[in-house]
Amino acid sequence: MGGKEKALFQFISRSDPGRLSFAICCLKRGGYFRDKLRERGVPFYEGLLRHRFDAFAFAALRRILRKERTDLIYTFSHPNTVIFASLARQLGLVRRVVVSYHAMGDTGGTRQVVPFLLPMLRRADALLAVAEIQKDYLVRVEGLPRERIRVVHNGVDTDRYRRPSADERAATRREFGFDEGAVVLVTVATLKALKRIDSLIGVAAGLRREGHAVQVLVVGEGPERGSLEALASRLGVSDHVVFAGMRDDVERVLRAADVFVLCSRTEAFPNVVLEAMATGLPVVATDVGSVREMVDAGESALVVDPNDDTALHAAVRDLVLNPARREAFGMRGRRIVEERFKLDSMFAKRAALIEELLAGTDSGGNRSQ
């Protein structure tokens, strides 16, 4: 489960079935949301790609598209799914293709799109970006057509993610065994190298050596978990770092924390930053992707260079030592989410794009034939 999967699940589970119906197709094994979607009556197909060069995978997809009488494929930017979606469009199996981007390379020029995919992406009916800076990247670095790119920010359920009461906060902290007077740093991420959770553990160890009572809550799973646990042990902070694993109650887990920290080397639109702000948490974040579109730097968040762990340490230390600033940042962050990033806005814009395409207008405003 990552941010894009979570956003798609939210969109599907809250959409009006009288307007849009969905079926999910996974080339490989279905993931965290498979059973939850099936419980909602969403057809869920998986395991089409039995190995990397499976020549029969597209035939299986074709049967599914015909069975479900599919009008539009909405897919992410993985090469296999882009190829299959483009081929389905060319063969007339679907009327429209939307490719959604939730990642980006270095805005200085590092590309993520492999060249042979560019013609297929340029023929897509719409390319969906989650931030203006990401749209600029897709045009300037990847060479994709500006007129086909739509920006739809992700959103947050501000009823679910909210500032906790004192009793709720205390109960959640007790659940994780945090010391009463500790400042708890939290991050929520897939545990892989580019998320740089090792940097957060290093910062916590450094702060504890300085005599500051900090503890860390790491929410998520991934291939780096073992090495991160080993790092915490080597740095002598195993008793002060809690690995909570995958959770489907992140809104409640965030209530245990005092500061949210994003350490990533690269992101497009890290939705968890919005979730943290909606919960009333101050944020320390690396200057990646659309972070500066999401926060008010210096008012709801401290933004630092993603390659500067010294700056990360200083920013976290600043908030650890200033409870009044933490409170002010948290209040400002909550207002930002309420004003700019409500979940209903995201739903409405995505649904409107799909309905527009199926009504016969492409992203350049031209009628389809």
Contacts in CASP RR format, 6 or more apart in sequence:
PFRMAT RR
TARGET T0000
AUTHOR 0000-0000-0000
METHOD contacts of the structure
MODEL  1
MGGKEKALFQFISRSDPGRLSFAICCLKRGGYFRDKLRERGVPFYEGLLR
HRFDAFAFAALRRILRKERTDLIYTFSHPNTVIFASLARQLGLVRRVVVS
YHAMGDTGGTRQVVPFLLPMLRRADALLAVAEIQKDYLVRVEGLPRERIR
VVHNGVDTDRYRRPSADERAATRREFGFDEGAVVLVTVATLKALKRIDSL
IGVAAGLRREGHAVQVLVVGEGPERGSLEALASRLGVSDHVVFAGMRDDV
ERVLRAADVFVLCSRTEAFPNVVLEAMATGLPVVATDVGSVREMVDAGES
ALVVDPNDDTALHAAVRDLVLNPARREAFGMRGRRIVEERFKLDSMFAKR
AALIEELLAGTDSGGNRSQ
1 31 0 8 1.000
1 32 0 8 1.000
1 33 0 8 1.000
1 190 0 8 1.000
1 246 0 8 1.000
2 190 0 8 1.000
3 102 0 8 1.000
3 154 0 8 1.000
3 271 0 8 1.000
3 272 0 8 1.000
4 76 0 8 1.000
4 100 0 8 1.000
4 102 0 8 1.000
5 31 0 8 1.000
5 32 0 8 1.000
5 33 0 8 1.000
6 33 0 8 1.000
6 271 0 8 1.000
7 102 0 8 1.000
7 154 0 8 1.000
7 155 0 8 1.000
7 271 0 8 1.000
7 346 0 8 1.000
9 33 0 8 1.000
9 36 0 8 1.000
9 37 0 8 1.000
10 157 0 8 1.000
10 343 0 8 1.000
10 347 0 8 1.000
11 346 0 8 1.000
11 347 0 8 1.000
11 350 0 8 1.000
12 22 0 8 1.000
12 24 0 8 1.000
12 37 0 8 1.000
12 40 0 8 1.000
12 42 0 8 1.000
13 36 0 8 1.000
13 37 0 8 1.000
13 40 0 8 1.000
14 343 0 8 1.000
14 347 0 8 1.000
15 22 0 8 1.000
15 347 0 8 1.000
15 351 0 8 1.000
16 351 0 8 1.000
19 351 0 8 1.000
19 355 0 8 1.000
20 351 0 8 1.000
20 354 0 8 1.000
20 355 0 8 1.000
22 42 0 8 1.000
22 43 0 8 1.000
23 42 0 8 1.000
23 43 0 8 1.000
23 44 0 8 1.000
23 45 0 8 1.000
23 64 0 8 1.000
23 68 0 8 1.000
23 70 0 8 1.000
24 34 0 8 1.000
24 37 0 8 1.000
24 42 0 8 1.000
24 43 0 8 1.000
24 44 0 8 1.000
24 45 0 8 1.000
25 45 0 8 1.000
25 46 0 8 1.000
25 48 0 8 1.000
25 61 0 8 1.000
25 64 0 8 1.000
26 34 0 8 1.000
26 44 0 8 1.000
26 45 0 8 1.000
26 46 0 8 1.000
26 47 0 8 1.000
26 48 0 8 1.000
27 47 0 8 1.000
27 48 0 8 1.000
27 49 0 8 1.000
27 57 0 8 1.000
27 80 0 8 1.000
27 81 0 8 1.000
27 84 0 8 1.000
28 46 0 8 1.000
28 47 0 8 1.000
28 49 0 8 1.000
29 46 0 8 1.000
29 47 0 8 1.000
30 44 0 8 1.000
30 46 0 8 1.000
30 47 0 8 1.000
32 246 0 8 1.000
34 44 0 8 1.000
34 46 0 8 1.000
37 44 0 8 1.000
38 44 0 8 1.000
43 68 0 8 1.000
45 64 0 8 1.000
48 54 0 8 1.000
48 57 0 8 1.000
48 60 0 8 1.000
48 61 0 8 1.000
48 64 0 8 1.000
49 57 0 8 1.000
49 80 0 8 1.000
50 56 0 8 1.000
50 57 0 8 1.000
57 80 0 8 1.000
57 84 0 8 1.000
58 84 0 8 1.000
58 87 0 8 1.000
61 84 0 8 1.000
61 88 0 8 1.000
62 88 0 8 1.000
62 91 0 8 1.000
62 93 0 8 1.000
64 70 0 8 1.000
65 73 0 8 1.000
65 88 0 8 1.000
65 93 0 8 1.000
65 94 0 8 1.000
66 93 0 8 1.000
70 93 0 8 1.000
70 94 0 8 1.000
71 94 0 8 1.000
71 95 0 8 1.000
71 96 0 8 1.000
71 358 0 8 1.000
72 94 0 8 1.000
72 95 0 8 1.000
72 96 0 8 1.000
72 97 0 8 1.000
72 98 0 8 1.000
72 354 0 8 1.000
72 357 0 8 1.000
72 358 0 8 1.000
73 85 0 8 1.000
73 88 0 8 1.000
73 89 0 8 1.000
73 94 0 8 1.000
73 96 0 8 1.000
73 97 0 8 1.000
73 98 0 8 1.000
74 98 0 8 1.000
74 100 0 8 1.000
74 354 0 8 1.000
75 81 0 8 1.000
75 82 0 8 1.000
75 85 0 8 1.000
75 97 0 8 1.000
75 98 0 8 1.000
75 99 0 8 1.000
75 100 0 8 1.000
76 99 0 8 1.000
76 100 0 8 1.000
76 101 0 8 1.000
76 102 0 8 1.000
77 99 0 8 1.000
77 100 0 8 1.000
77 101 0 8 1.000
77 102 0 8 1.000
77 103 0 8 1.000
77 112 0 8 1.000
77 113 0 8 1.000
77 121 0 8 1.000
79 114 0 8 1.000
79 117 0 8 1.000
82 99 0 8 1.000
82 117 0 8 1.000
82 120 0 8 1.000
82 121 0 8 1.000
83 117 0 8 1.000
83 120 0 8 1.000
85 94 0 8 1.000
85 97 0 8 1.000
85 99 0 8 1.000
85 120 0 8 1.000
85 124 0 8 1.000
86 97 0 8 1.000
86 120 0 8 1.000
86 123 0 8 1.000
86 124 0 8 1.000
88 94 0 8 1.000
88 97 0 8 1.000
89 95 0 8 1.000
89 96 0 8 1.000
89 97 0 8 1.000
89 123 0 8 1.000
95 358 0 8 1.000
95 368 0 8 1.000
96 125 0 8 1.000
96 126 0 8 1.000
96 357 0 8 1.000
96 358 0 8 1.000
97 123 0 8 1.000
97 124 0 8 1.000
97 125 0 8 1.000
98 124 0 8 1.000
98 125 0 8 1.000
98 126 0 8 1.000
98 127 0 8 1.000
98 128 0 8 1.000
98 353 0 8 1.000
98 354 0 8 1.000
98 357 0 8 1.000
99 121 0 8 1.000
99 124 0 8 1.000
99 126 0 8 1.000
99 127 0 8 1.000
99 128 0 8 1.000
100 127 0 8 1.000
100 128 0 8 1.000
100 130 0 8 1.000
101 127 0 8 1.000
101 128 0 8 1.000
101 129 0 8 1.000
101 130 0 8 1.000
101 134 0 8 1.000
101 138 0 8 1.000
101 268 0 8 1.000
102 130 0 8 1.000
102 268 0 8 1.000
102 269 0 8 1.000
103 112 0 8 1.000
103 266 0 8 1.000
103 267 0 8 1.000
103 268 0 8 1.000
104 112 0 8 1.000
104 133 0 8 1.000
104 134 0 8 1.000
104 137 0 8 1.000
104 138 0 8 1.000
104 266 0 8 1.000
104 268 0 8 1.000
104 289 0 8 1.000
105 111 0 8 1.000
105 112 0 8 1.000
105 137 0 8 1.000
105 141 0 8 1.000
105 266 0 8 1.000
106 266 0 8 1.000
107 133 0 8 1.000
107 136 0 8 1.000
107 137 0 8 1.000
107 140 0 8 1.000
107 141 0 8 1.000
107 289 0 8 1.000
108 141 0 8 1.000
109 141 0 8 1.000
110 141 0 8 1.000
111 141 0 8 1.000
111 142 0 8 1.000
112 142 0 8 1.000
113 121 0 8 1.000
113 142 0 8 1.000
113 144 0 8 1.000
118 142 0 8 1.000
118 143 0 8 1.000
118 144 0 8 1.000
121 127 0 8 1.000
121 144 0 8 1.000
122 144 0 8 1.000
122 145 0 8 1.000
122 148 0 8 1.000
124 148 0 8 1.000
125 148 0 8 1.000
125 357 0 8 1.000
125 362 0 8 1.000
125 363 0 8 1.000
126 148 0 8 1.000
126 149 0 8 1.000
126 150 0 8 1.000
126 353 0 8 1.000
126 357 0 8 1.000
126 362 0 8 1.000
126 363 0 8 1.000
127 138 0 8 1.000
127 144 0 8 1.000
127 145 0 8 1.000
127 148 0 8 1.000
127 149 0 8 1.000
127 150 0 8 1.000
127 363 0 8 1.000
128 149 0 8 1.000
128 150 0 8 1.000
128 152 0 8 1.000
128 350 0 8 1.000
128 353 0 8 1.000
129 135 0 8 1.000
129 138 0 8 1.000
129 149 0 8 1.000
129 150 0 8 1.000
129 151 0 8 1.000
129 152 0 8 1.000
129 268 0 8 1.000
130 151 0 8 1.000
130 152 0 8 1.000
130 153 0 8 1.000
130 154 0 8 1.000
130 268 0 8 1.000
130 269 0 8 1.000
130 290 0 8 1.000
131 151 0 8 1.000
131 153 0 8 1.000
131 268 0 8 1.000
131 269 0 8 1.000
131 289 0 8 1.000
131 290 0 8 1.000
131 293 0 8 1.000
132 151 0 8 1.000
132 290 0 8 1.000
132 293 0 8 1.000
133 289 0 8 1.000
133 290 0 8 1.000
133 292 0 8 1.000
133 293 0 8 1.000
134 151 0 8 1.000
134 268 0 8 1.000
134 269 0 8 1.000
134 289 0 8 1.000
134 290 0 8 1.000
135 146 0 8 1.000
135 149 0 8 1.000
135 151 0 8 1.000
138 144 0 8 1.000
138 149 0 8 1.000
139 145 0 8 1.000
139 146 0 8 1.000
139 149 0 8 1.000
147 363 0 8 1.000
147 364 0 8 1.000
148 362 0 8 1.000
148 363 0 8 1.000
148 364 0 8 1.000
149 363 0 8 1.000
150 353 0 8 1.000
150 363 0 8 1.000
152 346 0 8 1.000
152 349 0 8 1.000
152 350 0 8 1.000
152 353 0 8 1.000
153 269 0 8 1.000
153 293 0 8 1.000
153 340 0 8 1.000
153 341 0 8 1.000
153 345 0 8 1.000
153 346 0 8 1.000
154 269 0 8 1.000
154 271 0 8 1.000
154 274 0 8 1.000
154 341 0 8 1.000
154 346 0 8 1.000
155 271 0 8 1.000
155 274 0 8 1.000
155 337 0 8 1.000
155 341 0 8 1.000
155 342 0 8 1.000
155 343 0 8 1.000
155 345 0 8 1.000
155 346 0 8 1.000
156 271 0 8 1.000
156 274 0 8 1.000
156 275 0 8 1.000
156 278 0 8 1.000
156 337 0 8 1.000
156 341 0 8 1.000
156 342 0 8 1.000
156 343 0 8 1.000
157 343 0 8 1.000
158 278 0 8 1.000
158 337 0 8 1.000
158 338 0 8 1.000
158 342 0 8 1.000
158 343 0 8 1.000
160 251 0 8 1.000
161 251 0 8 1.000
161 254 0 8 1.000
161 275 0 8 1.000
161 278 0 8 1.000
161 279 0 8 1.000
161 337 0 8 1.000
162 251 0 8 1.000
162 278 0 8 1.000
162 279 0 8 1.000
163 279 0 8 1.000
163 280 0 8 1.000
163 334 0 8 1.000
164 172 0 8 1.000
164 255 0 8 1.000
164 279 0 8 1.000
168 252 0 8 1.000
168 255 0 8 1.000
169 255 0 8 1.000
169 256 0 8 1.000
172 252 0 8 1.000
172 253 0 8 1.000
172 255 0 8 1.000
172 256 0 8 1.000
173 180 0 8 1.000
173 184 0 8 1.000
173 256 0 8 1.000
175 256 0 8 1.000
176 217 0 8 1.000
176 242 0 8 1.000
176 244 0 8 1.000
176 256 0 8 1.000
177 242 0 8 1.000
178 184 0 8 1.000
178 215 0 8 1.000
178 217 0 8 1.000
178 242 0 8 1.000
178 256 0 8 1.000
179 213 0 8 1.000
179 215 0 8 1.000
181 213 0 8 1.000
182 213 0 8 1.000
182 214 0 8 1.000
182 215 0 8 1.000
182 240 0 8 1.000
183 212 0 8 1.000
183 213 0 8 1.000
183 214 0 8 1.000
183 215 0 8 1.000
183 258 0 8 1.000
183 259 0 8 1.000
183 320 0 8 1.000
184 214 0 8 1.000
184 215 0 8 1.000
184 216 0 8 1.000
184 217 0 8 1.000
184 256 0 8 1.000
184 257 0 8 1.000
184 258 0 8 1.000
184 259 0 8 1.000
185 200 0 8 1.000
185 203 0 8 1.000
185 204 0 8 1.000
185 214 0 8 1.000
185 215 0 8 1.000
185 216 0 8 1.000
185 217 0 8 1.000
185 257 0 8 1.000
185 258 0 8 1.000
185 259 0 8 1.000
185 260 0 8 1.000
185 261 0 8 1.000
185 316 0 8 1.000
186 216 0 8 1.000
186 217 0 8 1.000
186 218 0 8 1.000
186 219 0 8 1.000
186 253 0 8 1.000
186 254 0 8 1.000
186 256 0 8 1.000
186 257 0 8 1.000
186 259 0 8 1.000
186 260 0 8 1.000
186 261 0 8 1.000
186 276 0 8 1.000
186 281 0 8 1.000
187 195 0 8 1.000
187 197 0 8 1.000
187 200 0 8 1.000
187 216 0 8 1.000
187 217 0 8 1.000
187 218 0 8 1.000
187 219 0 8 1.000
187 260 0 8 1.000
187 261 0 8 1.000
187 262 0 8 1.000
187 263 0 8 1.000
188 219 0 8 1.000
188 220 0 8 1.000
188 250 0 8 1.000
188 253 0 8 1.000
188 254 0 8 1.000
188 272 0 8 1.000
188 275 0 8 1.000
188 276 0 8 1.000
189 195 0 8 1.000
189 197 0 8 1.000
189 218 0 8 1.000
189 219 0 8 1.000
189 220 0 8 1.000
189 262 0 8 1.000
189 264 0 8 1.000
189 272 0 8 1.000
190 220 0 8 1.000
190 221 0 8 1.000
190 222 0 8 1.000
191 197 0 8 1.000
191 218 0 8 1.000
191 220 0 8 1.000
191 221 0 8 1.000
191 222 0 8 1.000
191 223 0 8 1.000
191 224 0 8 1.000
191 225 0 8 1.000
191 228 0 8 1.000
192 222 0 8 1.000
192 223 0 8 1.000
192 224 0 8 1.000
193 224 0 8 1.000
194 264 0 8 1.000
194 265 0 8 1.000
194 266 0 8 1.000
195 224 0 8 1.000
195 263 0 8 1.000
195 264 0 8 1.000
195 265 0 8 1.000
196 263 0 8 1.000
196 264 0 8 1.000
196 265 0 8 1.000
196 286 0 8 1.000
196 306 0 8 1.000
197 218 0 8 1.000
197 224 0 8 1.000
197 228 0 8 1.000
197 263 0 8 1.000
198 224 0 8 1.000
198 227 0 8 1.000
198 228 0 8 1.000
198 231 0 8 1.000
199 263 0 8 1.000
199 309 0 8 1.000
199 312 0 8 1.000
200 216 0 8 1.000
200 218 0 8 1.000
200 261 0 8 1.000
200 263 0 8 1.000
200 312 0 8 1.000
201 216 0 8 1.000
201 228 0 8 1.000
201 231 0 8 1.000
201 232 0 8 1.000
201 235 0 8 1.000
201 237 0 8 1.000
201 241 0 8 1.000
202 231 0 8 1.000
202 235 0 8 1.000
202 237 0 8 1.000
202 309 0 8 1.000
203 261 0 8 1.000
203 309 0 8 1.000
203 312 0 8 1.000
203 313 0 8 1.000
203 316 0 8 1.000
204 214 0 8 1.000
204 215 0 8 1.000
204 216 0 8 1.000
204 237 0 8 1.000
204 240 0 8 1.000
204 241 0 8 1.000
205 232 0 8 1.000
205 235 0 8 1.000
205 236 0 8 1.000
205 237 0 8 1.000
206 313 0 8 1.000
207 214 0 8 1.000
207 313 0 8 1.000
207 316 0 8 1.000
207 317 0 8 1.000
207 320 0 8 1.000
208 214 0 8 1.000
208 237 0 8 1.000
208 240 0 8 1.000
210 317 0 8 1.000
212 317 0 8 1.000
212 320 0 8 1.000
212 321 0 8 1.000
214 240 0 8 1.000
214 316 0 8 1.000
214 320 0 8 1.000
215 240 0 8 1.000
215 241 0 8 1.000
215 242 0 8 1.000
216 237 0 8 1.000
216 240 0 8 1.000
216 241 0 8 1.000
216 242 0 8 1.000
217 242 0 8 1.000
217 244 0 8 1.000
217 253 0 8 1.000
217 256 0 8 1.000
217 257 0 8 1.000
218 228 0 8 1.000
218 241 0 8 1.000
218 242 0 8 1.000
218 243 0 8 1.000
218 244 0 8 1.000
218 245 0 8 1.000
219 244 0 8 1.000
219 245 0 8 1.000
219 246 0 8 1.000
219 247 0 8 1.000
219 250 0 8 1.000
219 253 0 8 1.000
220 243 0 8 1.000
220 244 0 8 1.000
220 245 0 8 1.000
220 246 0 8 1.000
220 247 0 8 1.000
221 245 0 8 1.000
221 246 0 8 1.000
225 243 0 8 1.000
225 245 0 8 1.000
228 243 0 8 1.000
229 238 0 8 1.000
229 243 0 8 1.000
232 238 0 8 1.000
232 241 0 8 1.000
244 253 0 8 1.000
247 253 0 8 1.000
250 272 0 8 1.000
250 275 0 8 1.000
251 275 0 8 1.000
251 279 0 8 1.000
254 260 0 8 1.000
254 275 0 8 1.000
254 276 0 8 1.000
254 279 0 8 1.000
254 281 0 8 1.000
255 279 0 8 1.000
257 276 0 8 1.000
257 281 0 8 1.000
258 281 0 8 1.000
258 282 0 8 1.000
258 319 0 8 1.000
258 320 0 8 1.000
258 326 0 8 1.000
259 281 0 8 1.000
259 282 0 8 1.000
259 283 0 8 1.000
259 284 0 8 1.000
259 316 0 8 1.000
259 319 0 8 1.000
259 320 0 8 1.000
259 326 0 8 1.000
260 272 0 8 1.000
260 273 0 8 1.000
260 276 0 8 1.000
260 277 0 8 1.000
260 281 0 8 1.000
260 282 0 8 1.000
260 283 0 8 1.000
260 284 0 8 1.000
261 283 0 8 1.000
261 284 0 8 1.000
261 285 0 8 1.000
261 312 0 8 1.000
261 316 0 8 1.000
262 270 0 8 1.000
262 272 0 8 1.000
262 273 0 8 1.000
262 283 0 8 1.000
262 284 0 8 1.000
262 285 0 8 1.000
262 286 0 8 1.000
262 288 0 8 1.000
262 291 0 8 1.000
263 286 0 8 1.000
263 306 0 8 1.000
263 312 0 8 1.000
264 270 0 8 1.000
264 286 0 8 1.000
264 288 0 8 1.000
264 306 0 8 1.000
265 286 0 8 1.000
265 288 0 8 1.000
265 306 0 8 1.000
265 307 0 8 1.000
266 288 0 8 1.000
266 289 0 8 1.000
266 306 0 8 1.000
267 286 0 8 1.000
267 288 0 8 1.000
267 289 0 8 1.000
267 290 0 8 1.000
267 291 0 8 1.000
268 289 0 8 1.000
268 290 0 8 1.000
269 289 0 8 1.000
269 290 0 8 1.000
269 293 0 8 1.000
269 294 0 8 1.000
270 285 0 8 1.000
270 288 0 8 1.000
270 289 0 8 1.000
270 290 0 8 1.000
270 291 0 8 1.000
270 294 0 8 1.000
273 283 0 8 1.000
273 285 0 8 1.000
273 291 0 8 1.000
273 294 0 8 1.000
273 295 0 8 1.000
273 301 0 8 1.000
274 294 0 8 1.000
274 337 0 8 1.000
274 341 0 8 1.000
276 283 0 8 1.000
277 283 0 8 1.000
277 294 0 8 1.000
277 295 0 8 1.000
277 300 0 8 1.000
277 301 0 8 1.000
277 330 0 8 1.000
277 333 0 8 1.000
277 334 0 8 1.000
277 336 0 8 1.000
277 337 0 8 1.000
278 333 0 8 1.000
278 334 0 8 1.000
278 337 0 8 1.000
278 338 0 8 1.000
279 334 0 8 1.000
280 330 0 8 1.000
280 331 0 8 1.000
280 333 0 8 1.000
280 334 0 8 1.000
281 330 0 8 1.000
282 300 0 8 1.000
282 301 0 8 1.000
282 302 0 8 1.000
282 319 0 8 1.000
282 325 0 8 1.000
282 326 0 8 1.000
282 329 0 8 1.000
282 330 0 8 1.000
283 295 0 8 1.000
283 300 0 8 1.000
283 301 0 8 1.000
283 302 0 8 1.000
283 329 0 8 1.000
283 333 0 8 1.000
284 301 0 8 1.000
284 302 0 8 1.000
284 304 0 8 1.000
284 312 0 8 1.000
284 315 0 8 1.000
284 316 0 8 1.000
284 319 0 8 1.000
285 291 0 8 1.000
285 295 0 8 1.000
285 301 0 8 1.000
285 302 0 8 1.000
285 303 0 8 1.000
285 304 0 8 1.000
286 303 0 8 1.000
286 304 0 8 1.000
286 305 0 8 1.000
286 306 0 8 1.000
286 312 0 8 1.000
287 303 0 8 1.000
287 304 0 8 1.000
287 305 0 8 1.000
287 306 0 8 1.000
288 306 0 8 1.000
291 301 0 8 1.000
291 303 0 8 1.000
292 303 0 8 1.000
294 336 0 8 1.000
294 341 0 8 1.000
295 301 0 8 1.000
295 303 0 8 1.000
295 333 0 8 1.000
295 336 0 8 1.000
296 332 0 8 1.000
296 333 0 8 1.000
296 336 0 8 1.000
297 303 0 8 1.000
298 329 0 8 1.000
299 328 0 8 1.000
299 329 0 8 1.000
299 332 0 8 1.000
300 329 0 8 1.000
300 330 0 8 1.000
300 332 0 8 1.000
300 333 0 8 1.000
300 336 0 8 1.000
301 329 0 8 1.000
301 333 0 8 1.000
302 315 0 8 1.000
302 318 0 8 1.000
302 319 0 8 1.000
304 311 0 8 1.000
304 312 0 8 1.000
304 314 0 8 1.000
304 315 0 8 1.000
305 311 0 8 1.000
318 325 0 8 1.000
319 325 0 8 1.000
319 326 0 8 1.000
319 329 0 8 1.000
357 363 0 8 1.000
360 367 0 8 1.000
360 368 0 8 1.000
361 367 0 8 1.000
361 368 0 8 1.000
362 368 0 8 1.000
END
